[in-house]
Amino acid sequence: MRYLVSVIHDRPGLATPEEDAAIDVFNDRLQAEGHWVFAGGLASPDAATVIDNRGGEAMVTDGPFLESKEYLIGFWIIKAADLDVALKLAAEGSRACNRKVEVRPFL
């Protein structure tokens, strides 16, 4: 199965050099063990654009969809045999990036 591991940012400043190094080690391990699908970091919510095209005309709004102290700063998409394996990997990812993470299976 594939899982989305979302990294939740809740502090001022981005990753420290030590956190970046730990993330690199974790990423290398995911790749070596066959769990890696894709990963990426995201810009801050200030760089977001929201598009709502549910009506007759698309509405484009600058800024985040939702104002919050916490926001999605990055993610991993991983392959894991089951939820238990995904949760173990997510716990290791949380330690590596020093942030909370959320795990969701793909349908």
N, C-alpha and C positions, 0 to 999 in steps of 0.2 A: 504494500500500500504506500501511497504518497501522503505526506503530511506537510502542512504549512506551519513553520515555527516563526511567529512574529516577535520581534524584539521591541519592547516597550521602553521608551525613553522618558525619564521623569526627573531629570536633573539639569542644571545649567552646564553648558559645555558638552563637547562631543567626547569620543573615546580618547583615553590617554594613550601614549605610546605603548605602555605595558599591556593595556587592554587590546590594542591593535595587534600586538605580537601574539597574545593568547588566542585571539580570533583566528589569526593565520594558522596557528598550530592546530586548532580545532578543525578548520576548513580542510587542511591537509589530511587529517585523520578521517574525516567524512569521505573524502575522495578515495583514500587508500583502502577503506573498508567497504566501498561500494554503496554508501548511503547518500552521496552527493547527487543532487539533480541540478540545483541552481541556488544562488544566493545573491543578495545585493543590499546595499545601503541606500537610504532615501534622504532627500533634502528635507529641510524643516518644513512644517506646515505653512509657513509664510510663502513658500514657493509654489504652493498648490493652486490649482484652478479647478473649480467645480462646474460641470456641465450638466444641465437638466433639460433633456429633450423629450420629456413626456407629453408635452403639449404641442401646439402647432408650430412653435418656434423655439429653437435652442436658447436657453438662458445660460450665459457664461459669467461666472462670478470669481473674482480673484480671492485668494485666501483659503483657509481650511474650511472643510464642510462643517466641522464642529470645533468650537473653542474648548481646549482642555489642557490641564497641566501635564497629562501623559499623552504621548502620541507614538505612532509607528515610525521607527527610525531605520529598520532593516528587517530582513527575513532570510530564512533558509527554506528551501523546499527539499525535503529528504525522502528517501526510500527506507522503509523499515518493515520487518516481517509482521509486526503487530503494534498495538498502542503501547504496550509495555516497553518495547524497544525504543519507540519514538519518544516516550516520556523520559527514558534514561538519557537518550541523546540530547533532548531539549534541556535537561538539567545540566548537562555538561556544557552546552552552549550558553546557558544562563551564567554559569560560573566564568566561562571564557570572556564574555562581553560585559560581565558585571552589571547585568540588567535583568529585569523580569522578562519572561517570554510566555507566549500563549501558543498552545498546540491545537491544531484543527486538522482532521482528516479531510482529504478531498473525496468527493462523492464519486 
